[in-house]
């Protein structure tokens, strides 16, 4: 049987930082699955200048050597690539929405959530309103479109409404510090969300995966937080650059994150909230949710992260592995679900 041609849609048409992040995860996926005889990966890379390339790999030298194409020429190459399915690996707003819509226009099936779901999840205030209507607990919040004094009392969390990875996030414990926190957040987004601080507690993520007709909640991943040293997780706790300037993941050590045992008392409540959030947001294939656990053990929805890169470092892949399902099997199942044909990993 000929290997299945799989498009890896990589990069960012708007941001060098998101382009680096996309390359990091896509490279992990390709490296992990490239030895399989079941797949032949085709890479379509979009740079922040809007130029498209179709490199043989994501190595810097391969990217530099690949010819650049306009959007129109790139669409023609995408049509001619004869791929059966695509894996979107973009994290900027345009990449999450416009580029996924392009795949739909090309009638190319793809893994993951639709442009609508991606846009909804990227708007933190709207996503919280939707899951709150489904009965999931969310912190009380106020959405600001300009500098003004919030009505939320301190302690409060100030965050950009449309930014990821904790960029522009501040915990405000004194009301006089609101202005500085708001200016910081507005540097990342046109709207800023001010929320009540949910006391610690714990902080966990829960992945939900559609397997057949069943929504399966995965083992929780917990993150290091501490009431004194780290009351919230900031950008530096998630992503960092090494001495060579390459982007790396900061939360992948045992001291920073770990799998929660299945018999932990918080698991049933988080799973219930995660299933409700998945359905409320209109998710498909998979989704990932961050929850703050208060001292009484109640989970509070923080945000949705509707991505899975199928890299070994991807959170959903880590959770699947903890559930006894290796990446190769997960990837094969996901593609089989999209194409409606069972595939053997």
C-alpha positions as CSV (number, residue, x, y, z in Angstrom):
1,X,0.0,0.0,0.0
2,X,1.4,3.4,-1.0
3,X,2.0,5.8,2.0
4,X,-0.7,8.3,2.7
5,X,0.3,11.8,1.6
6,X,-0.2,14.1,4.6
7,X,0.1,17.9,4.4
8,X,1.8,19.7,7.3
9,X,0.7,23.3,7.2
10,X,3.4,25.2,9.1
11,X,4.5,28.7,10.0
12,X,2.6,32.0,10.5
13,X,1.7,34.7,7.9
14,X,1.8,37.3,10.7
15,X,4.3,36.6,13.4
16,X,7.9,35.4,13.7
17,X,7.3,34.1,17.2
18,X,4.3,32.1,16.2
19,X,6.2,30.9,13.1
20,X,9.0,29.6,15.5
21,X,6.4,27.9,17.7
22,X,4.7,26.2,14.7
23,X,8.0,24.9,13.4
24,X,8.9,23.6,16.8
25,X,5.8,21.4,17.1
26,X,5.6,20.5,13.4
27,X,9.2,19.3,13.4
28,X,8.4,17.1,16.4
29,X,5.5,15.5,14.6
30,X,7.4,14.9,11.4
31,X,10.5,13.6,13.2
32,X,8.4,11.2,15.4
33,X,6.4,9.8,12.5
34,X,8.7,10.0,9.5
35,X,10.0,6.5,10.0
36,X,6.5,5.1,9.4
37,X,5.9,3.5,6.0
38,X,2.3,4.7,6.3
39,X,2.9,8.4,5.7
40,X,4.6,10.7,3.2
41,X,4.7,14.2,4.6
42,X,4.4,17.3,2.4
43,X,5.4,20.5,4.0
44,X,3.7,23.8,3.2
45,X,5.4,26.7,5.1
46,X,4.1,30.2,5.3
47,X,6.5,32.9,6.5
48,X,5.5,36.2,8.2
49,X,6.1,38.0,4.9
50,X,3.3,36.0,3.4
51,X,5.6,34.0,1.1
52,X,5.0,30.2,0.8
53,X,7.6,27.5,0.6
54,X,7.5,23.8,0.1
55,X,10.7,22.6,1.7
56,X,11.9,19.0,2.0
57,X,12.2,19.4,5.8
58,X,12.0,22.1,8.4
59,X,15.7,22.3,8.9
60,X,16.8,26.0,8.5
61,X,19.0,25.2,5.5
62,X,16.1,23.4,3.8
63,X,13.8,26.3,4.4
64,X,16.4,28.8,3.1
65,X,16.9,26.7,-0.1
66,X,13.2,26.3,-0.9
67,X,11.8,28.6,-3.6
68,X,9.3,31.2,-2.4
69,X,5.8,31.4,-3.9
70,X,3.0,33.9,-3.9
71,X,-0.3,32.9,-2.4
72,X,-1.9,32.2,-5.8
73,X,1.0,30.0,-6.9
74,X,1.0,28.2,-3.5
75,X,-2.7,27.4,-3.9
76,X,-1.9,25.8,-7.2
77,X,0.8,23.7,-5.7
78,X,-1.4,22.7,-2.8
79,X,-4.0,21.4,-5.3
80,X,-1.3,19.5,-7.2
81,X,0.2,18.0,-4.1
82,X,-2.5,15.4,-4.0
83,X,-2.6,15.1,-0.2
84,X,-5.3,13.0,1.4
85,X,-5.4,14.9,4.7
86,X,-3.8,17.9,6.4
87,X,-2.4,18.6,9.9
88,X,-2.7,22.4,10.7
89,X,0.3,23.4,12.7
90,X,-0.4,27.2,13.0
91,X,-1.1,29.1,16.2
92,X,-1.6,32.7,15.2
93,X,-5.2,34.0,14.6
94,X,-4.8,34.0,10.8
95,X,-3.3,30.5,10.9
96,X,-6.0,29.1,13.1
97,X,-8.8,30.5,11.1
98,X,-8.0,31.7,7.6
99,X,-5.6,28.9,6.8
100,X,-8.0,26.3,8.1
101,X,-10.7,27.9,6.0
102,X,-8.4,27.6,3.0
103,X,-8.1,23.8,3.6
104,X,-11.9,23.7,3.5
105,X,-12.1,25.6,0.2
106,X,-9.5,23.2,-1.2
107,X,-11.8,20.3,-0.1
108,X,-8.8,18.9,1.9
109,X,-9.8,17.1,5.1
110,X,-7.8,18.1,8.1
111,X,-7.3,17.0,11.7
112,X,-8.7,19.2,14.5
113,X,-11.2,22.0,15.1
114,X,-12.9,24.2,12.6
115,X,-12.1,27.9,12.0
116,X,-15.2,28.9,14.0
117,X,-14.1,26.9,17.1
118,X,-10.6,28.2,16.8
119,X,-11.8,31.8,16.7
120,X,-14.2,31.2,19.6
121,X,-11.5,29.7,21.8
122,X,-9.1,32.5,20.9
123,X,-11.6,35.0,22.3
124,X,-11.3,34.2,26.0
125,X,-14.3,36.3,27.1
126,X,-16.6,34.7,24.5
127,X,-15.3,31.1,25.2
128,X,-16.0,31.6,29.0
129,X,-19.5,32.9,28.3
130,X,-20.3,29.9,26.2
131,X,-19.0,27.3,28.7
132,X,-20.6,29.2,31.6
133,X,-23.9,28.9,29.9
134,X,-23.3,25.1,29.9
135,X,-23.0,25.1,33.7
136,X,-19.2,25.2,34.0
137,X,-17.8,27.5,36.7
138,X,-15.8,30.5,35.3
139,X,-14.2,33.3,37.3
140,X,-16.2,36.5,37.3
141,X,-14.7,38.9,34.7
142,X,-14.9,42.3,33.0
143,X,-13.9,42.9,29.4
144,X,-12.2,46.3,28.7
145,X,-11.7,47.9,25.4
146,X,-9.9,51.0,26.7
147,X,-8.0,52.1,29.8
148,X,-10.4,52.5,32.7
149,X,-10.6,51.4,36.4
150,X,-11.9,47.8,36.6
151,X,-14.9,47.0,38.8
152,X,-13.3,43.6,39.7
153,X,-11.7,43.8,43.1
154,X,-8.1,42.8,43.9
155,X,-6.6,40.3,43.8
156,X,-7.4,40.1,40.1
157,X,-5.8,38.6,37.0
158,X,-5.3,41.0,34.0
159,X,-4.8,39.3,30.6
160,X,-5.1,40.1,26.9
161,X,-8.4,38.7,25.6
162,X,-6.9,37.4,22.4
163,X,-3.4,36.2,23.3
164,X,-1.9,32.8,24.2
165,X,1.0,31.5,26.3
166,X,0.4,34.0,29.2
167,X,1.8,36.9,27.2
168,X,0.8,40.2,28.9
169,X,-0.6,38.4,32.0
170,X,-0.4,40.1,35.4
171,X,-1.6,39.2,38.9
172,X,-2.7,42.5,40.5
173,X,-2.8,42.5,44.3
174,X,-3.0,46.3,44.8
175,X,-5.5,48.5,43.0
176,X,-2.9,51.1,42.2
177,X,-1.1,48.5,40.0
178,X,-4.1,48.1,37.6
179,X,-2.9,50.8,35.2
180,X,0.5,49.2,34.6
181,X,-1.1,45.8,34.2
182,X,-3.7,47.1,31.7
183,X,-1.0,48.9,29.6
184,X,1.0,45.6,29.5
185,X,-2.1,43.6,28.4
186,X,-3.2,46.2,25.8
187,X,0.2,45.8,24.2
188,X,-0.9,42.3,23.1
189,X,-4.6,42.7,22.4
190,X,-7.3,45.3,21.6
191,X,-9.4,44.0,24.5
192,X,-8.3,43.1,28.0
193,X,-10.0,40.6,30.4
194,X,-9.9,41.4,34.1
195,X,-10.9,38.4,36.3
196,X,-11.3,37.5,39.9
197,X,-8.3,35.6,41.1
198,X,-9.2,32.0,42.0
199,X,-7.2,31.0,45.1
200,X,-4.9,28.1,45.0
201,X,-5.6,25.3,44.8
202,X,-4.0,23.6,41.9
203,X,-3.8,24.1,38.1
204,X,-4.4,21.3,35.6
205,X,-5.2,20.7,32.0
206,X,-7.6,18.1,30.7
207,X,-7.7,16.8,27.1
208,X,-10.9,15.4,25.6
209,X,-10.6,13.2,22.5
210,X,-13.4,11.8,20.3
211,X,-12.7,8.1,19.8
212,X,-15.5,6.6,17.7
213,X,-18.8,7.9,19.2
214,X,-17.3,8.4,22.6
215,X,-15.8,11.5,24.2
216,X,-12.8,10.2,26.2
217,X,-11.3,12.4,28.9
218,X,-7.6,11.8,29.3
219,X,-5.3,11.7,32.3
220,X,-4.9,15.2,33.7
221,X,-1.6,17.1,33.5
222,X,-0.8,19.2,36.5
223,X,1.5,22.3,36.6
224,X,3.6,23.6,39.4
225,X,2.0,26.6,41.1
226,X,2.7,27.9,44.6
227,X,0.8,30.6,46.5
228,X,4.0,32.5,47.3
229,X,6.5,31.7,44.5
230,X,4.1,31.2,41.5
231,X,0.5,32.1,42.1
232,X,-0.1,32.1,38.4
233,X,1.8,30.6,35.4
234,X,3.5,33.3,33.3
235,X,4.9,33.3,29.8
236,X,8.4,32.2,31.0
237,X,6.9,29.2,32.7
238,X,5.6,27.9,29.4
239,X,8.1,28.9,26.6
240,X,11.7,29.9,26.6
241,X,14.7,30.2,24.3
242,X,17.9,28.3,24.8
243,X,21.5,29.6,24.5
244,X,21.3,29.3,20.7
245,X,18.1,31.3,20.5
246,X,15.9,28.3,19.6
247,X,12.4,28.1,21.1
248,X,11.9,25.4,23.7
249,X,9.1,24.3,26.0
250,X,9.7,25.3,29.7
251,X,7.0,23.1,31.3
252,X,8.2,19.7,30.2
253,X,10.3,18.7,33.2
254,X,9.1,16.6,36.1
255,X,9.4,19.5,38.5
256,X,7.2,21.7,36.3
257,X,4.4,19.3,35.2
258,X,3.3,15.7,35.9
259,X,0.4,13.3,35.3
260,X,-2.3,13.3,38.0
261,X,-3.1,9.8,39.3
262,X,-6.5,8.5,38.1
263,X,-7.8,8.0,41.7
264,X,-7.1,11.7,42.6
265,X,-10.3,13.2,44.0
266,X,-10.3,16.1,41.6
267,X,-10.4,14.0,38.4
268,X,-14.2,13.3,38.2
269,X,-15.2,16.9,38.6
270,X,-12.6,18.1,36.0
271,X,-13.6,15.4,33.5
272,X,-17.3,16.5,33.9
273,X,-16.4,20.1,33.3
274,X,-14.1,19.3,30.4
275,X,-16.8,17.2,28.6
276,X,-19.3,20.0,29.0
277,X,-16.8,22.6,27.7
278,X,-16.0,20.4,24.7
279,X,-19.6,20.1,23.7
280,X,-20.5,23.7,24.4
281,X,-17.7,25.0,22.2
282,X,-18.6,22.8,19.3
283,X,-15.3,20.9,19.4
284,X,-14.4,18.1,17.0
285,X,-11.7,15.4,17.2
286,X,-10.0,16.9,20.3
287,X,-9.7,19.9,22.6
288,X,-7.7,20.9,25.7
289,X,-8.9,22.8,28.7
290,X,-7.1,24.7,31.5
291,X,-8.7,24.6,34.9
292,X,-7.9,26.3,38.2
293,X,-8.8,24.1,41.2
294,X,-9.8,26.1,44.3
295,X,-9.0,25.0,47.9
296,X,-12.4,23.3,48.1
297,X,-11.5,21.2,45.0
298,X,-13.9,22.9,42.5
299,X,-12.6,23.3,39.0
300,X,-12.8,26.8,37.3
301,X,-12.5,27.0,33.5
302,X,-9.6,29.3,32.5
303,X,-9.3,28.7,28.7
304,X,-9.5,26.3,25.8
305,X,-6.4,25.3,23.8
306,X,-8.0,23.5,20.8
307,X,-4.7,22.3,19.3
308,X,-2.8,19.1,18.9
309,X,0.4,19.0,16.9
310,X,0.9,15.2,17.2
311,X,4.4,15.9,18.4
312,X,5.7,13.9,21.3
313,X,5.8,17.1,23.3
314,X,2.2,18.0,22.6
315,X,0.1,18.0,25.7
316,X,-2.7,15.8,24.2
317,X,-0.1,13.3,23.0
318,X,1.5,13.2,26.5
319,X,-1.9,12.5,28.0
320,X,-2.7,9.8,25.4
321,X,0.6,8.2,26.2
322,X,-0.2,8.2,29.9
323,X,-3.5,6.5,29.0
324,X,-1.4,3.7,27.2
325,X,-2.0,4.9,23.7
326,X,1.2,5.6,21.7
327,X,1.5,8.5,19.3
328,X,1.5,6.2,16.2
329,X,-1.8,4.7,17.2
330,X,-3.4,8.0,18.1
331,X,-2.3,9.6,14.8
332,X,-3.7,6.7,12.8
333,X,-7.0,6.8,14.7
334,X,-7.3,10.5,14.2
335,X,-6.7,10.2,10.4
336,X,-9.0,7.3,10.2
337,X,-11.7,9.3,11.9
338,X,-11.3,12.2,9.5
339,X,-11.2,10.0,6.4
340,X,-13.9,7.6,7.6
341,X,-11.6,4.6,7.1
342,X,-9.9,2.6,9.8
343,X,-6.1,2.8,9.5
344,X,-3.5,0.5,11.2
345,X,-0.6,2.3,12.9
